[in-house]
């Protein structure tokens, strides 16, 4: 193999290594971007779920208060619980 061929082979090998590194970097960047999108989606779903839970808790507390008030107000008179 002549020096020119050796130089050309070395340059081609370096070029292949550079392309491989670029490909790896691009793949990593795409995977990172995809993971960020998925993470944002999960965060949004979590926030929505927490909002739903807070709303349900508020509603449950409101129902408990209403039951407690009905229980106090209706038992003394007796009329509220006997209606059909």
C-alpha angles and dihedrals in degrees: 000000000000125000091253090053091047091050091047092048091049092049091048091049091050090048091051090050091050091049091048092050091047090050091050091048092049091048090050092048092050091049091049092049091048091049091051091052091049091047091051089050092051091048091051092049090048092051090049091048091050090049089051091050092049090049091049091048091050090049092047091050090049091051091048091052091048091050091048091051092047090048093052096042100041102043096061093054096033093209100100098060097045098059117109 
